[in-house]
């Protein structure tokens, strides 16, 4: 599932940046990002417990770690340093993925029973459909334009919204639907930003992503439209008194994200750009902590 990889080597002279780059390569950042997303979803839903964020973060780490094994061909072009490490230690990578998946799934079961377990494993099912040849023609869903992005975005939107609801024993209501839609839109943007970074490898291996087909400038305009749609969702949540303070606090983060998206076609520093894009979810996490 597209969302992480090599940020390049141009920051190696700064130890902190080097550490963050390696954390990103080995899915640690993606685990933290998923936990932050879930935390923000819980703030919007009015749910106060750390367990859903921990469970989703662990499963995210596991899914993206396992995905490294499935994407060795593309990663050999997009992130050769990381790909070489994974190829040299496939058994260790597999054990790490299975172990963290079991821990995350166990937490979900403990906190919310079979419903929470089923929801937290949605990204795993999506990842299998994404990476394995499941179509009648033997193609991966990853190779089908539009379907690849929609599958990943829907899986994470359902998970970060559904796991907190299951743990809290809440029913799905209008606010939950809006939160799920918000994270679907945010995830579409995130996936395609990382697809811009990986456009060379995807084109070389026959993966039809939006940046490969439309080009980066048109992709930027499309993502700006999705930014506007997510802003409309937050504006709608402002009309709900119980949610309005959290939604209001999220507006500056959306402004930050829109600014990044608008400069998508203007930078060649996609390593830094993708790191900054991940940073928006950490900002959402800080908003959640404030409430």
C-alpha positions as a Python dict, from the first residue, in 0.01 Angstrom:
ca = {
    (1, 'X'): (0, 0, 0),
    (2, 'X'): (153, 328, -108),
    (3, 'X'): (247, 560, 169),
    (4, 'X'): (610, 534, 255),
    (5, 'X'): (962, 478, 129),
    (6, 'X'): (1302, 637, 87),
    (7, 'X'): (1328, 1007, 155),
    (8, 'X'): (1668, 1028, -8),
    (9, 'X'): (2016, 1085, 132),
    (10, 'X'): (2051, 1460, 106),
    (11, 'X'): (1972, 1511, 477),
    (12, 'X'): (2225, 1258, 611),
    (13, 'X'): (2448, 1531, 749),
    (14, 'X'): (2188, 1600, 1016),
    (15, 'X'): (2160, 1299, 1254),
    (16, 'X'): (1798, 1373, 1342),
    (17, 'X'): (1691, 1383, 979),
    (18, 'X'): (1885, 1064, 912),
    (19, 'X'): (1706, 893, 1201),
    (20, 'X'): (1367, 1012, 1074),
    (21, 'X'): (1450, 889, 724),
    (22, 'X'): (1527, 541, 852),
    (23, 'X'): (1220, 545, 1074),
    (24, 'X'): (1014, 628, 764),
    (25, 'X'): (1180, 355, 560),
    (26, 'X'): (1099, 91, 818),
    (27, 'X'): (737, 196, 868),
    (28, 'X'): (780, 347, 1214),
    (29, 'X'): (655, 684, 1094),
    (30, 'X'): (353, 519, 933),
    (31, 'X'): (266, 353, 1261),
    (32, 'X'): (285, 684, 1445),
    (33, 'X'): (86, 858, 1170),
    (34, 'X'): (-192, 596, 1192),
    (35, 'X'): (-205, 635, 1569),
    (36, 'X'): (-227, 1015, 1531),
    (37, 'X'): (-508, 982, 1275),
    (38, 'X'): (-699, 758, 1513),
    (39, 'X'): (-641, 1000, 1799),
    (40, 'X'): (-786, 1286, 1596),
    (41, 'X'): (-1082, 1071, 1493),
    (42, 'X'): (-1146, 994, 1861),
    (43, 'X'): (-1135, 1364, 1947),
    (44, 'X'): (-1401, 1432, 1684),
    (45, 'X'): (-1607, 1137, 1805),
    (46, 'X'): (-1574, 1230, 2173),
    (47, 'X'): (-1400, 905, 2268),
    (48, 'X'): (-1125, 914, 2529),
    (49, 'X'): (-910, 600, 2540),
    (50, 'X'): (-562, 526, 2409),
    (51, 'X'): (-627, 166, 2310),
    (52, 'X'): (-771, 225, 1958),
    (53, 'X'): (-479, 449, 1860),
    (54, 'X'): (-227, 191, 1985),
    (55, 'X'): (-401, -95, 1804),
    (56, 'X'): (-432, 90, 1473),
    (57, 'X'): (-72, 214, 1495),
    (58, 'X'): (61, -138, 1546),
    (59, 'X'): (-148, -281, 1262),
    (60, 'X'): (-36, 2, 1033),
    (61, 'X'): (328, -74, 1110),
    (62, 'X'): (266, -443, 1041),
    (63, 'X'): (81, -388, 713),
    (64, 'X'): (340, -152, 568),
    (65, 'X'): (625, -372, 686),
    (66, 'X'): (467, -674, 516),
    (67, 'X'): (402, -464, 207),
    (68, 'X'): (775, -406, 178),
    (69, 'X'): (813, -776, 97),
    (70, 'X'): (547, -756, -175),
    (71, 'X'): (686, -441, -337),
    (72, 'X'): (1052, -531, -371),
    (73, 'X'): (1051, -473, -749),
    (74, 'X'): (913, -119, -732),
    (75, 'X'): (1110, -34, -418),
    (76, 'X'): (1434, -139, -587),
    (77, 'X'): (1382, 170, -807),
    (78, 'X'): (1211, 410, -566),
    (79, 'X'): (1405, 325, -248),
    (80, 'X'): (1701, 99, -328),
    (81, 'X'): (1870, 127, 13),
    (82, 'X'): (1560, 14, 196),
    (83, 'X'): (1476, -252, -62),
    (84, 'X'): (1820, -409, -31),
    (85, 'X'): (1781, -440, 347),
    (86, 'X'): (1438, -602, 314),
    (87, 'X'): (1561, -840, 42),
    (88, 'X'): (1856, -942, 258),
    (89, 'X'): (1643, -1017, 565),
    (90, 'X'): (1299, -1133, 445),
    (91, 'X'): (1243, -1374, 734),
    (92, 'X'): (1316, -1110, 997),
    (93, 'X'): (1087, -861, 823),
    (94, 'X'): (809, -1121, 805),
    (95, 'X'): (844, -1211, 1174),
    (96, 'X'): (836, -843, 1271),
    (97, 'X'): (522, -786, 1064),
    (98, 'X'): (341, -1090, 1204),
    (99, 'X'): (440, -1007, 1562),
    (100, 'X'): (318, -648, 1553),
    (101, 'X'): (2, -750, 1367),
    (102, 'X'): (-77, -1005, 1639),
    (103, 'X'): (-17, -746, 1910),
    (104, 'X'): (-238, -485, 1743),
    (105, 'X'): (-512, -739, 1673),
    (106, 'X'): (-494, -864, 2030),
    (107, 'X'): (-535, -512, 2168),
    (108, 'X'): (-836, -453, 1943),
    (109, 'X'): (-998, -781, 2054),
    (110, 'X'): (-932, -704, 2419),
    (111, 'X'): (-1079, -355, 2393),
    (112, 'X'): (-1372, -410, 2158),
    (113, 'X'): (-1421, -780, 2094),
    (114, 'X'): (-1473, -937, 1750),
    (115, 'X'): (-1614, -620, 1594),
    (116, 'X'): (-1304, -417, 1679),
    (117, 'X'): (-1084, -706, 1562),
    (118, 'X'): (-1261, -725, 1227),
    (119, 'X'): (-1235, -350, 1171),
    (120, 'X'): (-869, -324, 1269),
    (121, 'X'): (-785, -599, 1019),
    (122, 'X'): (-953, -417, 727),
    (123, 'X'): (-618, -268, 612),
    (124, 'X'): (-467, -617, 605),
    (125, 'X'): (-741, -738, 373),
    (126, 'X'): (-699, -428, 158),
    (127, 'X'): (-324, -482, 146),
    (128, 'X'): (-369, -839, 23),
    (129, 'X'): (-605, -723, -249),
    (130, 'X'): (-368, -439, -330),
    (131, 'X'): (-52, -647, -364),
    (132, 'X'): (-171, -989, -489),
    (133, 'X'): (-306, -1078, -838),
    (134, 'X'): (-676, -1100, -746),
    (135, 'X'): (-846, -986, -1069),
    (136, 'X'): (-966, -1235, -1335),
    (137, 'X'): (-687, -1108, -1560),
    (138, 'X'): (-430, -1176, -1291),
    (139, 'X'): (-363, -810, -1217),
    (140, 'X'): (-309, -659, -875),
    (141, 'X'): (-556, -393, -767),
    (142, 'X'): (-246, -178, -721),
    (143, 'X'): (-211, -179, -1101),
    (144, 'X'): (-569, -59, -1167),
    (145, 'X'): (-596, 319, -1201),
    (146, 'X'): (-811, 478, -932),
    (147, 'X'): (-895, 149, -762),
    (148, 'X'): (-554, 138, -593),
    (149, 'X'): (-598, 478, -430),
    (150, 'X'): (-965, 427, -339),
    (151, 'X'): (-892, 90, -177),
    (152, 'X'): (-615, 222, 46),
    (153, 'X'): (-804, 539, 139),
    (154, 'X'): (-1127, 356, 222),
    (155, 'X'): (-947, 92, 429),
    (156, 'X'): (-776, 347, 653),
    (157, 'X'): (-1082, 573, 677),
    (158, 'X'): (-1296, 282, 798),
    (159, 'X'): (-1028, 166, 1039),
    (160, 'X'): (-940, 494, 1212),
    (161, 'X'): (-1311, 570, 1252),
    (162, 'X'): (-1446, 223, 1318),
    (163, 'X'): (-1201, 91, 1577),
    (164, 'X'): (-1273, 372, 1829),
    (165, 'X'): (-1647, 323, 1776),
    (166, 'X'): (-1618, -52, 1833),
    (167, 'X'): (-1406, -11, 2146),
    (168, 'X'): (-1647, 248, 2287),
    (169, 'X'): (-1953, 44, 2191),
    (170, 'X'): (-2092, 332, 1985),
    (171, 'X'): (-2325, 307, 1687),
    (172, 'X'): (-2242, 471, 1355),
    (173, 'X'): (-2407, 814, 1338),
    (174, 'X'): (-2388, 1124, 1116),
    (175, 'X'): (-2072, 1254, 1286),
    (176, 'X'): (-1899, 918, 1240),
    (177, 'X'): (-1991, 916, 871),
    (178, 'X'): (-1848, 1268, 833),
    (179, 'X'): (-1528, 1167, 1014),
    (180, 'X'): (-1491, 862, 791),
    (181, 'X'): (-1543, 1077, 480),
    (182, 'X'): (-1287, 1327, 607),
    (183, 'X'): (-1022, 1061, 649),
    (184, 'X'): (-1106, 906, 313),
    (185, 'X'): (-1037, 1241, 146),
    (186, 'X'): (-721, 1297, 350),
    (187, 'X'): (-595, 949, 266),
    (188, 'X'): (-656, 997, -107),
    (189, 'X'): (-441, 1310, -93),
    (190, 'X'): (-170, 1136, 105),
    (191, 'X'): (-155, 833, -123),
    (192, 'X'): (-125, 1042, -437),
    (193, 'X'): (144, 1267, -290),
    (194, 'X'): (353, 958, -227),
    (195, 'X'): (265, 832, -575),
    (196, 'X'): (417, 1152, -714),
    (197, 'X'): (738, 1067, -534),
    (198, 'X'): (726, 711, -673),
    (199, 'X'): (622, 806, -1026),
    (200, 'X'): (946, 685, -1187),
    (201, 'X'): (935, 340, -1032),
    (202, 'X'): (561, 302, -1089),
    (203, 'X'): (591, 396, -1457),
    (204, 'X'): (881, 156, -1504),
    (205, 'X'): (692, -136, -1351),
    (206, 'X'): (356, -68, -1519),
    (207, 'X'): (166, 64, -1216),
    (208, 'X'): (-97, 312, -1340),
    (209, 'X'): (-123, 574, -1068),
    (210, 'X'): (-283, 913, -1116),
    (211, 'X'): (54, 1097, -1140),
    (212, 'X'): (175, 844, -1400),
    (213, 'X'): (-137, 890, -1615),
    (214, 'X'): (-222, 1258, -1560),
    (215, 'X'): (119, 1401, -1482),
    (216, 'X'): (219, 1590, -1170),
    (217, 'X'): (65, 1935, -1251),
    (218, 'X'): (-282, 1789, -1314),
    (219, 'X'): (-249, 1568, -1009),
    (220, 'X'): (-183, 1878, -802),
    (221, 'X'): (-505, 2040, -924),
    (222, 'X'): (-703, 1724, -851),
    (223, 'X'): (-563, 1701, -499),
    (224, 'X'): (-640, 2068, -437),
    (225, 'X'): (-1003, 1980, -515),
    (226, 'X'): (-990, 1701, -255),
    (227, 'X'): (-840, 1948, -7),
    (228, 'X'): (-1140, 2173, -66),
    (229, 'X'): (-1381, 1883, -16),
    (230, 'X'): (-1220, 1791, 317),
    (231, 'X'): (-1248, 2156, 422),
    (232, 'X'): (-1621, 2141, 345),
    (233, 'X'): (-1654, 1835, 570),
    (234, 'X'): (-1481, 2016, 857),
    (235, 'X'): (-1697, 2324, 800),
    (236, 'X'): (-2002, 2099, 829),
    (237, 'X'): (-1872, 1959, 1158),
    (238, 'X'): (-1846, 2316, 1287),
    (239, 'X'): (-2225, 2317, 1299),
    (240, 'X'): (-2224, 2034, 1557),
    (241, 'X'): (-2168, 2194, 1901),
    (242, 'X'): (-1999, 1891, 2056),
    (243, 'X'): (-1750, 1866, 1770),
    (244, 'X'): (-1706, 2234, 1677),
    (245, 'X'): (-1404, 2314, 1900),
    (246, 'X'): (-1201, 2023, 1759),
    (247, 'X'): (-1305, 2102, 1402),
    (248, 'X'): (-1211, 2468, 1450),
    (249, 'X'): (-868, 2373, 1583),
    (250, 'X'): (-813, 2157, 1274),
    (251, 'X'): (-856, 2445, 1028),
    (252, 'X'): (-495, 2572, 1050),
    (253, 'X'): (-370, 2218, 984),
    (254, 'X'): (-586, 2202, 672),
    (255, 'X'): (-440, 2535, 563),
    (256, 'X'): (-91, 2391, 609),
    (257, 'X'): (-187, 2087, 403),
    (258, 'X'): (-340, 2292, 122),
    (259, 'X'): (-24, 2501, 103),
    (260, 'X'): (186, 2187, 68),
    (261, 'X'): (-42, 2042, -197),
    (262, 'X'): (-33, 2361, -403),
    (263, 'X'): (346, 2346, -422),
    (264, 'X'): (348, 1978, -519),
    (265, 'X'): (458, 2045, -877),
    (266, 'X'): (705, 2314, -776),
    (267, 'X'): (955, 2108, -580),
    (268, 'X'): (1212, 1844, -665),
    (269, 'X'): (1271, 1772, -297),
    (270, 'X'): (1010, 1500, -266),
    (271, 'X'): (1198, 1349, 27),
    (272, 'X'): (1134, 1658, 238),
    (273, 'X'): (789, 1710, 89),
    (274, 'X'): (664, 1364, 186),
    (275, 'X'): (802, 1403, 535),
    (276, 'X'): (619, 1736, 567),
    (277, 'X'): (301, 1570, 439),
    (278, 'X'): (325, 1303, 708),
    (279, 'X'): (376, 1586, 955),
    (280, 'X'): (21, 1713, 904),
    (281, 'X'): (-113, 1402, 1076),
    (282, 'X'): (114, 1462, 1370),
    (283, 'X'): (-37, 1810, 1390),
    (284, 'X'): (-384, 1654, 1392),
    (285, 'X'): (-258, 1432, 1672),
    (286, 'X'): (-152, 1738, 1871),
    (287, 'X'): (-499, 1884, 1819),
    (288, 'X'): (-643, 1563, 1962),
    (289, 'X'): (-417, 1584, 2266),
    (290, 'X'): (-543, 1936, 2333),
    (291, 'X'): (-895, 1798, 2378),
}
